[in-house]
Amino acid sequence: MRVVFAGTPEPAVPSLRRLIESANHEVVAVVTRPDAVAGRGRKVTRSPIGLLADEHGIPVLTPTKASDPDFAAELARLEPDCAPVVAYGNLLPQNVLDIPKFGWVNLHFSLLPAWRGAAPVQAAISAGDEVTGASAFRLEAGMDTGPVYGVMTERIRDTDTAGDLLGRLAENGAALLESVLDGLEAGEINAVPQSADGVSYAPKVTVEAARVKWELPARTIDRHIRAVTPAPGAWTMIGDLRVKVGPVTVTDETLAIGEISVRKDGLYIGTATTAVRLGQIQPPGKKLMSAGDWARGARLDAEVRAQ
């Protein structure tokens, strides 16, 4: 099967790598977001998918908009049988969706119709879901609404950050995506419409939304912090200093909401229920460090609160 793969960030890499190594499929081109300025050096950087394609000598298409007529013409010239897509990050118009014989097959990191949208992994952790997974479905004009070819499930561990869980889903989902393409080529698989029940949405998590609200219960705060780790990263104000915080441990200690207690085993902050112990903290312009070590060095005033 001739495929044109569309994707941009690191979680899409396992799927592209698996298809490159597949004996049944030929990746004739890759579609990814244009090179962008990134990092402290503000250098123009190729996407992870673009870099992998370059390593294997695969042509890379980087349309600014998928509605560009030149992009549609180039895609049609390539005559793909199917276009698998993983976290591409660009809306595809209907004329582009119609080009591949088997359409565009999107690997989405949730059990659809749950958590449609940009941040399904973050939403599942934040909501306290015990199980999530990945769905391979036929892309259509709606937001993750197309019929589903297949799913795989994954248990959410009590200590999972979004990065941890997304890493496992990316690897296991790659196998699902390949098996769906195999089934399409063999004519052995059909897509099933999504249920109208159980629909939920997972919008992109903004930096402001990643702020920790200490007036919430400890376990809710624990899930929230893990859900936005590593990106965009949980943060709070300690006095007039804005700091990033890593995952926490829920304790049996009791402190007032936002109250800070520096102890030998770490830095504790009060919530609506019990206190949590911070593992790591990142002050402005510095690397992650032990929260306890930072607090002892900072010599916080007794009246300082987290907010």
Buried (B, 14 or more C-beta within 10 A) or exposed (E): BBBBBBBBBBBBBBBBBBBBEBEEBBBBBBBBBBBEEEEEEEEEBBBBBBEBBEEEEBBBBBBEEBBBEEBBEBBBEBEBBBBBBBBBBBEBBEEBBEBBEBBBBBBBBBBBBBBBBBBBBBBBBBBEBEEBBBBBBBBBEEEBBBEBBBBBEBEBEEEBBBBBBBBBBBBBBBBBBBBBBBBBBEEEBEBEEBEEEEBBBBEEBEEEBBBBBBEBEBBBBBBBBBBBBEBBBBBBBBBEEEBBBBBBBBBEBEBEBBBBBBEEEBBBBBBEBBBBBBBBBBBEEEEBBBBBEBBBEBEBEEEBBBB
